[in-house]
Amino acid sequence: MPVMPTWVASGTFASGTGNITPGLPAGWQQADLHVMFVENWPGTAGAPESGPSAPAGWTAGSVSANAAGAGATITRLSVFYRVALFGDTDPTITDPGDHACAIIHGFRGARQSTTPHQAATSENATASTSASFPSVTTTRDDCMIVLAMSTGWDATGEIYDTDITNGALANLTERSAHQTNLGNGGGIFVATGEKATAGAVGSTTLTLTGSSSRASVTIAIDSSTEQASAEAAATVNSTANKPNPAVKARPSVIG
């Protein structure tokens, strides 16, 4: 039976106008899933190749988003992930221009595969105090839902004014919220919620402390026990279809 993945911790937030090095989550263990969110000023709204490159050993996620609009307040959110191994060290994000900021979140009990999530989507929006996250539809029970957003503020301080809400998610909790005024400035907000039953995540909303362009992603992380169950079933089916080498075929007798 699947067991809900758990959030472990977030690492040290990093920001700068050159290379940056966000910290790994406190208390991490081998086989934890590390998800890194990176915000930067993309230079041109909607430019598909305006984010940072994946650090060595990390994989670019299937979703990223550029905020709509133009000028110094647009923002890009990039996602990278890695299954933790003994000896891992803090990764370095190579300077993408102007500024960048980043944070890593750790999850335990997540599916370990080429893509350790089974649903992900992104959206972008022009400046507003009303923020929302795109919905995804899970096809399996017990998924950890990760909601991340970047903003284009050139400021420091609190990102949101009212708590994040979604009636379809249990234990919806803010996990990190940081901003920087370096370069054109920007910030990252991350929350998690639990989806015990497969289906649509639905509307997730948040009110910001000020009007900002933003880029948002929603990711559903599978349970490792769901993966183990599927692999075990595949092994059983494969074995059942193989002939037993200990049983020799008898020759046919005619007449």
Salt bridges, closest charged atoms under 4 A:
ASP32 OD1 - ARG108 NE 2.78
GLU39 OE1 - HIS99 NE2 2.80
ASP88 OD1 - ARG82 NH2 2.81
ASP98 OD2 - HIS99 ND1 2.67
ASP222 OD2 - ARG111 NE 2.79
ASP222 OD2 - ARG140 NH1 2.59
GLU226 OE2 - ARG140 NE 3.88
